[in-house]
Amino acid sequence: MSDTDTILPPRHTGLLSEARRIAWLAWPIVLTNLNWTIMHLVDVTVVGYAGTSELGALAAGRVVMFVILMLLLAGMSGVIVFTSRADGGGDLHRTGALWREAVLTGLLLGVPSAVVIALFARPLLALTGVADALVDPGAHVLAAMMLGLPGQMLSIGCAYFLEGVSAPRRVLIVNLATLPVNAVLTWAMALGHLGFPAMGAFGAALATSLTSLGGGLAMAYMAWTLPSARERGLRRLDLAAWRSALSGIGAIVRFGAMPGIGAAMEVLGFSYLMILSTQMGEIVAGGFQVMLSLHNLGFALALGLGSAAGVRVGNAVGAGEPWEARSRTMIACGLSILFMGAVVIAYLLFGRPIVAGLTAQPAVAREALIMLLILAPFILCDGIQAIFVAALRSLGDQVVASVNGIIAFFGVMGVMGWYGHAQGWGSAGLAFAAALGMAAAMVLQAARFWQVSLRYRRT
C-alpha cells in the first residue's frame, strides 16, 4: 500500500511502466542524495576560501567520519529491506513496528558512537596515517562532526522507512529544507559572519552538525504524519509497542552487520586514498576533496536508482514474486547508464570551469581536473554496481555483496593506490586506483546478481 502523498504512476505491467515506476520512486531519492553531496560541496567551497590549510583539516576530519557514517548507514540497511518487503506483502502493522525499530536502532547506534569517537578523536585520526600537521586540526573537526551524528542516524532510520513505504518525497522535502540552512550556517560560522567568529573547517563541521540535528527531528515528523500512519499503527505510544520495538533491533543489526563492515572497509579504501593525498601536500589533498565531491554528485543518481530498485525488488519478495527482481534491476541499470552518462559527458567537456567554480586555489583546481578526467568514465561502473548491491540486499544476499565490495574497494583500489604512490604517479595514481576499484566492483556484483537471480523462476 502506498501513501496518498507518494508520486507513483499507475501499477501497470511491462518494461516501460516499470521504468516509469522506478524513475518516479528514484527522483526524490536522487535529489535527496544530491542534497547531501551539495552540503559537502558547500563545506569544501566555503572552507576553501578560509585557506588551503583549513581545507586540509576538513579532509583529515572526514577520513574517520566517512568510515563511521558509512558503517552505521549500511548497518541500518535492514530497515529499507524489511519495510519494502512488508509493504509489498500488505502487512501495514509490521511497517509501523519497523518505524519504531528504526528510530531506536538509529539512536542506540548514533549516541554512543558519537561520544566515544569525540573523546578519542585525536588518537583515532593519528592511527589513520594522516599527515602530522593535520592531526590536531582534523581531530577538532571530527569532534564537531560527532555532535550531529545522533541526528544523522535518526534521519537515516526514518528516511529508510519512508523510502521502504514508497514515500521518498517526504525525505526530499526535509533535505531540501535543510540545505539553505546548512549553507548559511556554514558561511557564517566558517568565515565569521552574522556575529560568529571565523572558525574555518571547525565552524563548517559544527554548522553541518546543527543542521543534522534539526533534520533528524524533521524526518521523524514526516514519518509520524504519513496519511496511512494510523493504519500502520505508527503512532502508538504505549509501552508495549516500544518494548516490542526493542526486541526488533537485533534483526536490523544482524542484517546490517556485514553491509556495515563492508561499507566501512570500502570507505577505508577511499580514506586510504585521502591519506595518500594528504601526504602529497595540501594542494593534492584539496584537489582530491573537490574530485571526490564531484564523483559523489554523479553517484547520487545511481544511489537513487539503486534505492528504488531495492524497494521494487523488496516489494516483489514480499509479494511472493522474487523472479521480478532481474527485470526490475536491469531496468534500473539502463536508467543509470542513461542519466549518469550525461553527467560523465558534462565532466569530460566542461570539467575545467566546473572545478574552477569549486575552489579559489588555481593549483588545487589543476590537480582536481587531472583526477576528474581520469575518473569520470568509471563513474558509470560505480553507479551500476550500487544498483546490484541494493538488489542483492533485498534478495537476502547482503553478505556476498559486501565481500565483493571489500575485495574491489579495499583490496583492488587500496593496492593500486599504494602502488601508484610508490611509483610516484602523483594525483593521477589516486584517480587510477579509484577507477580500477569501481570497475572491479561492477564485474563482481553483476556476476553475483546474475547467479542469485537464476534461482527464482516464475510460478
C-alpha positions as a printed NumPy array, in Angstrom:
array([[  0.   ,   0.   ,   0.   ],
       [  1.385,   3.409,  -0.988],
       [  0.562,   6.625,   0.83 ],
       [ -1.531,   9.259,  -0.828],
       [  1.35 ,  11.719,  -0.861],
       [  3.558,   9.463,  -2.959],
       [  4.061,  10.137,  -6.63 ],
       [  3.815,   6.748,  -8.229],
       [  2.325,   6.125, -11.675],
       [ -0.408,   3.525, -12.113],
       [  0.654,  -0.062, -11.434],
       [  0.617,  -1.48 , -14.941],
       [  2.85 ,  -4.27 , -16.158],
       [  5.508,  -4.024, -18.839],
       [  9.008,  -2.681, -19.24 ],
       [  8.09 ,   0.964, -19.811],
       [  5.613,   1.004, -16.953],
       [  8.184,  -0.468, -14.566],
       [ 10.797,   2.003, -15.807],
       [  8.371,   4.835, -15.052],
       [  7.678,   3.409, -11.608],
       [ 11.38 ,   3.098, -10.773],
       [ 12.079,   6.594, -12.108],
       [  9.204,   8.102, -10.091],
       [ 10.467,   6.366,  -6.985],
       [ 14.071,   7.307,  -7.696],
       [ 13.926,  11.005,  -8.46 ],
       [ 13.187,  12.211,  -4.905],
       [ 15.925,   9.896,  -3.608],
       [ 18.323,  11.216,  -6.262],
       [ 17.644,  14.782,  -5.168],
       [ 17.998,  13.731,  -1.531],
       [ 21.427,  12.238,  -2.226],
       [ 22.346,  15.303,  -4.267],
       [ 21.389,  17.362,  -1.242],
       [ 23.957,  15.513,   0.909],
       [ 26.569,  15.945,  -1.809],
       [ 25.776,  19.631,  -2.23 ],
       [ 26.083,  20.111,   1.535],
       [ 29.589,  18.66 ,   1.351],
       [ 30.378,  20.75 ,  -1.735],
       [ 29.273,  23.836,   0.173],
       [ 31.621,  22.881,   3.001],
       [ 34.52 ,  22.34 ,   0.6  ],
       [ 33.849,  25.562,  -1.302],
       [ 33.362,  27.789,   1.752],
       [ 36.261,  26.293,   3.69 ],
       [ 38.446,  26.722,   0.613],
       [ 38.025,  30.477,   0.99 ],
       [ 39.285,  30.153,   4.569],
       [ 42.587,  28.801,   3.261],
       [ 44.227,  25.642,   1.953],
       [ 45.245,  24.56 ,   5.45 ],
       [ 41.601,  24.662,   6.575],
       [ 40.622,  22.545,   3.576],
       [ 43.264,  20.018,   4.601],
       [ 41.846,  19.928,   8.14 ],
       [ 38.377,  19.278,   6.738],
       [ 39.752,  16.425,   4.607],
       [ 41.546,  14.931,   7.614],
       [ 38.431,  15.013,   9.79 ],
       [ 36.395,  13.323,   7.095],
       [ 38.796,  10.392,   6.92 ],
       [ 37.296,   8.918,  10.115],
       [ 33.84 ,  10.494,   9.765],
       [ 33.111,   8.853,   6.426],
       [ 34.145,   5.432,   7.7  ],
       [ 31.919,   5.682,  10.779],
       [ 28.966,   7.159,   8.916],
       [ 29.045,   4.543,   6.169],
       [ 29.415,   1.755,   8.741],
       [ 26.314,   2.934,  10.567],
       [ 24.367,   3.875,   7.435],
       [ 24.844,   0.482,   5.791],
       [ 24.254,  -1.136,   9.165],
       [ 20.73 ,   0.307,   9.024],
       [ 20.046,  -1.133,   5.544],
       [ 17.782,  -3.796,   7.02 ],
       [ 15.184,  -1.087,   7.669],
       [ 14.528,  -0.398,   3.988],
       [ 14.704,  -4.099,   3.068],
       [ 12.297,  -5.261,   5.792],
       [  9.952,  -2.313,   5.257],
       [  9.718,  -2.745,   1.478],
       [  9.044,  -6.466,   1.903],
       [  6.289,  -5.846,   4.472],
       [  4.764,  -3.086,   2.355],
       [  4.871,  -5.261,  -0.762],
       [  3.121,  -8.041,   1.148],
       [  0.451,  -5.664,   2.51 ],
       [  1.485,  -6.077,   6.184],
       [  0.883,  -2.477,   7.257],
       [  1.118,  -3.046,  11.012],
       [  4.556,  -4.565,  10.551],
       [  5.738,  -1.413,   8.771],
       [  4.63 ,   0.707,  11.743],
       [  6.583,  -1.533,  14.098],
       [  9.595,  -1.217,  11.823],
       [  9.491,   2.573,  12.127],
       [  9.825,   2.313,  15.91 ],
       [ 12.626,  -0.22 ,  15.498],
       [ 14.381,   2.137,  13.053],
       [ 14.167,   5.092,  15.463],
       [ 15.54 ,   3.126,  18.397],
       [ 18.257,   1.442,  16.353],
       [ 19.43 ,   4.778,  14.938],
       [ 19.644,   6.44 ,  18.342],
       [ 21.229,   3.454,  20.102],
       [ 23.9  ,   3.277,  17.41 ],
       [ 24.387,   7.016,  16.977],
       [ 24.654,   8.377,  20.532],
       [ 27.314,   6.013,  21.96 ],
       [ 29.331,   6.16 ,  18.735],
       [ 29.351,   9.96 ,  18.813],
       [ 30.535,  10.094,  22.439],
       [ 33.341,   7.556,  22.01 ],
       [ 34.66 ,   8.994,  18.748],
       [ 34.57 ,  12.581,  20.042],
       [ 36.529,  11.598,  23.155],
       [ 39.178,   9.719,  21.162],
       [ 39.206,  11.842,  18.005],
       [ 42.924,  12.66 ,  18.096],
       [ 44.32 ,   9.126,  18.631],
       [ 41.866,   7.728,  16.071],
       [ 42.995,  10.238,  13.494],
       [ 46.663,   9.664,  14.324],
       [ 46.185,   5.931,  13.674],
       [ 44.959,   6.592,  10.147],
       [ 48.291,   7.925,   8.949],
       [ 47.088,  11.456,   8.209],
       [ 49.932,  13.951,   7.932],
       [ 51.108,  15.003,  11.415],
       [ 50.359,  18.678,  10.802],
       [ 46.703,  17.841,  10.166],
       [ 46.065,  15.554,  13.152],
       [ 45.16 ,  18.248,  15.717],
       [ 43.015,  20.455,  13.454],
       [ 41.447,  17.349,  11.913],
       [ 40.575,  15.995,  15.385],
       [ 38.766,  19.227,  16.273],
       [ 36.787,  18.982,  13.031],
       [ 35.938,  15.332,  13.733],
       [ 34.712,  16.15 ,  17.246],
       [ 32.433,  18.843,  15.818],
       [ 31.073,  16.356,  13.282],
       [ 30.185,  13.926,  16.062],
       [ 27.739,  16.403,  17.6  ],
       [ 25.435,  15.801,  14.662],
       [ 25.793,  12.016,  14.436],
       [ 22.707,  11.135,  16.562],
       [ 20.589,  13.427,  14.397],
       [ 22.007,  11.881,  11.248],
       [ 21.229,   8.372,  12.482],
       [ 17.65 ,   9.334,  13.391],
       [ 17.285,  10.899,   9.966],
       [ 18.697,   7.834,   8.218],
       [ 16.405,   5.428,  10.066],
       [ 13.29 ,   7.459,   9.285],
       [ 14.375,   8.086,   5.692],
       [ 14.909,   4.377,   5.075],
       [ 11.445,   3.693,   6.478],
       [  9.842,   6.339,   4.254],
       [ 11.633,   5.032,   1.175],
       [ 10.552,   1.496,   2.069],
       [  6.867,   2.505,   2.094],
       [  7.313,   4.329,  -1.228],
       [  7.11 ,   7.827,   0.27 ],
       [ 10.511,   9.264,  -0.728],
       [  9.102,  12.718,  -1.436],
       [  8.832,  13.322,   2.299],
       [ 12.549,  12.596,   2.649],
       [ 13.243,  15.051,  -0.142],
       [ 11.206,  17.825,   1.495],
       [ 13.248,  17.63 ,   4.696],
       [ 16.577,  17.593,   2.907],
       [ 15.692,  20.469,   0.603],
       [ 14.643,  22.489,   3.642],
       [ 17.911,  21.833,   5.471],
       [ 20.145,  22.701,   2.504],
       [ 19.855,  26.514,   2.682],
       [ 20.046,  26.385,   6.481],
       [ 23.318,  24.477,   6.283],
       [ 24.692,  26.805,   3.596],
       [ 24.007,  29.956,   5.628],
       [ 25.336,  28.482,   8.871],
       [ 28.49 ,  27.199,   7.154],
       [ 29.143,  30.571,   5.536],
       [ 28.592,  32.354,   8.852],
       [ 30.482,  30.004,  11.153],
       [ 33.404,  29.161,   8.861],
       [ 34.124,  32.681,   7.582],
       [ 32.896,  34.799,  10.51 ],
       [ 29.574,  36.377,   9.56 ],
       [ 26.291,  37.085,  11.388],
       [ 28.162,  37.678,  14.635],
       [ 30.022,  34.351,  14.631],
       [ 33.827,  34.191,  14.888],
       [ 35.665,  32.796,  11.849],
       [ 36.128,  29.13 ,  12.75 ],
       [ 37.202,  27.675,   9.393],
       [ 36.787,  23.922,   8.965],
       [ 35.663,  23.502,  12.589],
       [ 32.868,  26.009,  12.032],
       [ 31.739,  24.284,   8.856],
       [ 31.579,  20.916,  10.642],
       [ 29.684,  22.455,  13.545],
       [ 27.184,  24.074,  11.185],
       [ 26.513,  20.762,   9.449],
       [ 26.051,  19.028,  12.804],
       [ 23.482,  21.575,  13.973],
       [ 21.625,  21.198,  10.678],
       [ 21.709,  17.41 ,  11.012],
       [ 20.102,  17.507,  14.458],
       [ 17.227,  19.588,  13.136],
       [ 16.943,  17.381,  10.067],
       [ 16.632,  14.232,  12.165],
       [ 13.692,  15.638,  14.11 ],
       [ 12.038,  16.841,  10.915],
       [ 12.42 ,  13.403,   9.299],
       [ 10.754,  11.733,  12.301],
       [  7.879,  14.214,  11.978],
       [  7.472,  13.321,   8.305],
       [  7.099,   9.648,   9.202],
       [  4.717,  10.431,  12.071],
       [  2.393,  12.424,   9.779],
       [  2.093,   9.88 ,   6.959],
       [ -1.514,   9.717,   5.699],
       [ -1.51 ,   5.97 ,   6.436],
       [  0.129,   6.36 ,   9.864],
       [ -2.931,   5.147,  11.792],
       [ -3.49 ,   2.149,   9.539],
       [  0.137,   1.213,  10.02 ],
       [ -0.082,   1.619,  13.795],
       [  2.784,   4.057,  13.548],
       [  1.53 ,   6.48 ,  16.195],
       [  1.341,   4.002,  19.036],
       [  2.897,   5.467,  22.177],
       [  2.144,   2.629,  24.582],
       [  4.982,   0.946,  26.407],
       [  4.211,  -2.447,  24.886],
       [  4.769,  -1.135,  21.343],
       [  8.137,   0.391,  22.166],
       [  9.214,  -2.599,  24.239],
       [  8.429,  -4.787,  21.255],
       [ 10.488,  -2.43 ,  19.099],
       [ 13.488,  -3.01 ,  21.349],
       [ 13.275,  -6.729,  20.612],
       [ 13.339,  -5.986,  16.883],
       [ 16.625,  -4.067,  16.966],
       [ 18.608,  -7.309,  16.852],
       [ 17.198,  -8.331,  13.466],
       [ 18.129,  -4.964,  11.934],
       [ 21.622,  -5.096,  13.397],
       [ 22.196,  -8.708,  12.322],
       [ 21.09 ,  -7.978,   8.765],
       [ 23.173,  -4.813,   8.586],
       [ 26.314,  -6.17 ,  10.273],
       [ 28.016,  -7.385,   7.12 ],
       [ 26.838,  -4.493,   4.911],
       [ 28.105,  -2.146,   7.623],
       [ 31.501,  -3.826,   7.806],
       [ 31.675,  -3.934,   4.025],
       [ 30.777,  -0.268,   3.664],
       [ 33.324,   0.7  ,   6.312],
       [ 36.023,  -1.26 ,   4.52 ],
       [ 35.066,   0.333,   1.215],
       [ 35.267,   3.796,   2.728],
       [ 38.578,   2.854,   4.334],
       [ 39.799,   2.252,   0.815],
       [ 38.765,   5.772,  -0.2  ],
       [ 40.087,   7.111,   3.104],
       [ 43.427,   5.493,   2.348],
       [ 43.494,   7.461,  -0.889],
       [ 42.642,  10.586,   1.138],
       [ 45.543,   9.836,   3.454],
       [ 47.881,   9.412,   0.493],
       [ 46.621,  12.733,  -0.865],
       [ 47.477,  14.496,   2.423],
       [ 50.984,  13.021,   2.234],
       [ 51.354,  14.596,  -1.212],
       [ 50.675,  18.047,   0.238],
       [ 47.765,  20.389,   0.854],
       [ 47.283,  21.115,  -2.863],
       [ 46.698,  17.481,  -3.832],
       [ 44.607,  16.878,  -0.692],
       [ 42.345,  19.787,  -1.584],
       [ 42.116,  18.659,  -5.203],
       [ 41.176,  15.141,  -4.121],
       [ 38.339,  16.55 ,  -1.991],
       [ 36.985,  18.503,  -4.959],
       [ 37.212,  15.467,  -7.252],
       [ 35.543,  13.216,  -4.681],
       [ 32.712,  15.698,  -4.217],
       [ 32.087,  15.771,  -7.98 ],
       [ 32.146,  11.974,  -8.099],
       [ 29.55 ,  11.898,  -5.329],
       [ 27.411,  14.359,  -7.26 ],
       [ 27.129,  11.897, -10.152],
       [ 26.956,   8.884,  -7.859],
       [ 23.844,  10.334,  -6.204],
       [ 21.921,   9.453,  -9.37 ],
       [ 22.879,   5.794,  -9.073],
       [ 22.149,   5.7  ,  -5.347],
       [ 18.636,   6.964,  -6.033],
       [ 18.051,   4.393,  -8.753],
       [ 19.633,   1.703,  -6.568],
       [ 17.339,   2.548,  -3.675],
       [ 14.302,   2.499,  -5.968],
       [ 15.361,  -0.827,  -7.481],
       [ 15.972,  -2.226,  -3.995],
       [ 12.483,  -1.178,  -2.9  ],
       [ 10.894,  -2.708,  -6.012],
       [ 12.85 ,  -5.952,  -5.527],
       [ 11.833,  -5.952,  -1.857],
       [  8.203,  -5.414,  -2.9  ],
       [  8.484,  -8.412,  -5.228],
       [  9.931, -10.61 ,  -2.482],
       [  7.203,  -9.544,  -0.047],
       [  4.518, -10.219,  -2.652],
       [  5.94 , -13.695,  -3.364],
       [  7.236, -12.744,  -6.826],
       [ 11.063, -12.786,  -6.488],
       [ 11.511, -13.627, -10.178],
       [ 10.657,  -9.995, -10.93 ],
       [ 13.979,  -8.967,  -9.362],
       [ 16.051,  -9.419, -12.513],
       [ 13.939,  -7.302, -14.843],
       [ 13.454,  -4.535, -12.289],
       [ 17.171,  -4.376, -11.548],
       [ 18.188,  -4.339, -15.205],
       [ 15.715,  -1.542, -15.911],
       [ 17.343,   0.477, -13.134],
       [ 20.782,  -0.213, -14.644],
       [ 19.59 ,   1.06 , -18.015],
       [ 18.277,   4.25 , -16.457],
       [ 21.571,   4.68 , -14.6  ],
       [ 23.583,   4.419, -17.812],
       [ 21.303,   6.975, -19.474],
       [ 21.379,   9.596, -16.735],
       [ 24.913,   9.083, -15.457],
       [ 26.216,   9.03 , -18.998],
       [ 25.044,  12.625, -19.323],
       [ 26.952,  13.539, -16.15 ],
       [ 30.116,  11.864, -17.441],
       [ 29.899,  13.762, -20.737],
       [ 29.423,  17.036, -18.842],
       [ 32.513,  16.353, -16.729],
       [ 34.626,  15.476, -19.758],
       [ 33.527,  18.525, -21.763],
       [ 33.211,  21.132, -19.024],
       [ 35.471,  19.818, -16.278],
       [ 37.703,  22.89 , -16.171],
       [ 35.008,  25.518, -15.415],
       [ 33.181,  23.111, -13.089],
       [ 36.301,  22.56 , -10.993],
       [ 37.222,  26.229, -11.066],
       [ 33.853,  27.06 ,  -9.547],
       [ 34.538,  24.867,  -6.526],
       [ 37.881,  26.218,  -5.375],
       [ 39.57 ,  29.602,  -5.229],
       [ 43.026,  27.988,  -5.497],
       [ 44.263,  27.532,  -9.132],
       [ 46.754,  24.835,  -8.076],
       [ 44.018,  22.862,  -6.331],
       [ 41.782,  23.194,  -9.4  ],
       [ 44.55 ,  21.846, -11.652],
       [ 45.032,  18.708,  -9.58 ],
       [ 41.277,  18.187,  -9.266],
       [ 40.845,  18.415, -13.037],
       [ 43.531,  15.8  , -13.681],
       [ 41.828,  13.354, -11.344],
       [ 38.312,  14.12 , -12.607],
       [ 39.159,  13.483, -16.261],
       [ 40.671,  10.094, -15.388],
       [ 37.845,   9.005, -13.089],
       [ 34.8  ,  10.342, -14.96 ],
       [ 34.118,   7.366, -17.306],
       [ 34.338,   4.919, -14.431],
       [ 31.552,   6.664, -12.52 ],
       [ 29.253,   4.596, -14.744],
       [ 30.739,   1.415, -13.27 ],
       [ 30.278,   2.711,  -9.753],
       [ 26.66 ,   3.51 , -10.434],
       [ 25.811,   0.094, -11.842],
       [ 27.484,  -1.799,  -9.004],
       [ 25.489,   0.232,  -6.468],
       [ 22.237,  -0.895,  -8.097],
       [ 23.287,  -4.543,  -7.996],
       [ 24.209,  -4.193,  -4.316],
       [ 20.771,  -2.803,  -3.437],
       [ 19.046,  -5.602,  -5.344],
       [ 21.181,  -8.299,  -3.717],
       [ 20.379,  -6.943,  -0.256],
       [ 16.659,  -7.104,  -0.979],
       [ 17.115, -10.702,  -2.11 ],
       [ 18.823, -11.505,   1.201],
       [ 22.301, -11.897,  -0.296],
       [ 23.868,  -8.955,   1.521],
       [ 26.849, -10.948,   2.835],
       [ 28.385, -11.856,  -0.522],
       [ 27.593,  -8.411,  -1.908],
       [ 29.532,  -6.91 ,   0.998],
       [ 32.504,  -9.236,   0.461],
       [ 32.598,  -8.241,  -3.211],
       [ 32.712,  -4.575,  -2.2  ],
       [ 35.575,  -5.212,   0.197],
       [ 37.559,  -7.014,  -2.497],
       [ 37.051,  -4.206,  -5.009],
       [ 37.308,  -1.052,  -2.928],
       [ 39.584,  -2.127,  -0.108],
       [ 41.617,  -4.717,  -1.967],
       [ 41.958,  -3.659,  -5.599],
       [ 41.691,   0.076,  -5.014],
       [ 43.91 ,   0.065,  -1.921],
       [ 46.66 ,  -1.955,  -3.564],
       [ 46.604,   0.198,  -6.689],
       [ 46.683,   3.363,  -4.594],
       [ 49.749,   2.111,  -2.748],
       [ 51.432,   1.066,  -5.999],
       [ 50.737,   4.371,  -7.731],
       [ 52.048,   6.311,  -4.742],
       [ 55.18 ,   4.151,  -4.605],
       [ 55.764,   4.705,  -8.321],
       [ 55.408,   8.463,  -7.966],
       [ 52.307,   8.816, -10.149],
       [ 51.021,  11.686,  -8.018],
       [ 47.361,  12.657,  -8.103],
       [ 46.814,  10.669, -11.303],
       [ 47.695,   7.496,  -9.419],
       [ 44.909,   8.182,  -6.918],
       [ 42.372,   8.557,  -9.719],
       [ 43.542,   5.394, -11.497],
       [ 43.225,   3.424,  -8.255],
       [ 39.656,   4.62 ,  -7.683],
       [ 38.734,   3.855, -11.305],
       [ 40.02 ,   0.269, -11.137],
       [ 38.193,  -0.318,  -7.841],
       [ 34.906,   0.811,  -9.394],
       [ 35.365,  -1.406, -12.439],
       [ 36.173,  -4.429, -10.279],
       [ 33.1  ,  -3.82 ,  -8.12 ],
       [ 30.809,  -3.688, -11.147],
       [ 32.103,  -7.005, -12.522],
       [ 31.878,  -8.806,  -9.171],
       [ 28.415,  -7.535,  -8.231],
       [ 26.978,  -8.141, -11.697],
       [ 28.208, -11.745, -11.712],
       [ 26.786, -12.395,  -8.25 ],
       [ 23.415, -10.856,  -9.067],
       [ 23.094, -12.945, -12.206],
       [ 23.918, -16.075, -10.223],
       [ 21.399, -15.316,  -7.454],
       [ 18.597, -14.238,  -9.774],
       [ 18.812, -17.551, -11.644],
       [ 17.425, -19.273,  -8.527],
       [ 13.983, -17.767,  -8.992],
       [ 11.509, -18.963, -11.598],
       [  8.029, -17.63 , -12.299],
       [  5.368, -19.886, -10.773]])
